[in-house]
């Protein structure tokens, strides 16, 4: 599943995996198979030295306390202060809902997906749901192919985030095959087909929220019970529907008044100079 597999990393890496798994397997409620998977996840075991392995037990104990994981445990990502605030809000047990109004290239989908993986793996959430808005529901319905085939284009931001986390989207995203294999941990769904669905104790990522109307966002959030962690990400400067139909800025003002909600802003783009310049164009 992960890019760095012990079977291809030599004897030193095999020893490292064994030590990491032994440390993690001592944590109550963790079976050894999952322990090995999580040990591999984001740790880049082929580069881990003996000193880092000696501190692995402390790292594992740290992430079992509900809160932000240590820097070297967070998939090797280097975050700026705004991104750390976003990450810490998602990992906090005090915030059920976290909203990020973030520019293109700010890492919002990547950080949300990374946190969701940590919550699902370490904090007992019953899977992750990634919800997107297909801007034209009728077009989605009339396109040829199965539902899974129709949503591939809309799923691309999630695929990119998973790849950066050393996850294989083909194995990680729920499908008939991955459910049979037991590798699926995230379900990608268009908001179109959520009527009557219930999300219980899930991490729910709602991406491109600026393209949701009031009825659409109500349909999604009303699927979530109080045990869910809800992450809403979008960019108010990149609306693909008529601006007066977008609910994103009104949603930020409305939900931001509640103490169980955290609103974050990510104004910096890391995609490059051109992206940063054009994002400021009015």
CORLINNOR-V374463 format. One line per field, one symbol per residue. psi: psi as a letter, one per 20 degrees, with the letter a starting at -180 (. if undefined). burial: I if it has 9 or more other ideal C-beta (glycine too) atoms within 8 Angstrom, else O. A space follows every 10 residues. Layout:
BEGIN
psi->???
burial->???
END
This chain:
BEGIN
psi->hqhnphijjr hghghggggg ggghiippjp qhghggghhh ojimhijprh ghhhjggggg hgiipoapqq giimkjpoqr gghhggghgg ipiiohpppo oqrpjijghg gggggggggh hhjjqlrppo proohnhhhh hiqqrrgghh ighhighggg ggghjkqohh hhpprgghgh hjipippppq ihkipiqpoo lqoopoqlhi jprghghhhg hiipriiqpp opqaoiimpj rphiipighh gggghiiqij pppqpnippj hrggggghhi p.
burial->OIOIOIOOIO OOIIOIIOII IOIIIOIOOI OOOIIIIIII IIIOIOOIOO OIIOOIOOII IIIOOOOOIO OOIIOOIOIO OIIIIIIIII IIOOIOIIII IIIIIIIIII IIIIIIIIII IIOOIOIIII IIIIOOOOII OOOOOOOOOI IOOOIOIIII IIIOIIIOIO IIIIOOOIIO OOOIIIIIII IOOIOOOOIO OIIIIIIIII IIIOOIIOII IOIIOOOIII IIIIIIOOIO IOOOOIIIIO IIOOIIOOOO IIIIOIOIIO OOOOIIOOIO OO
END
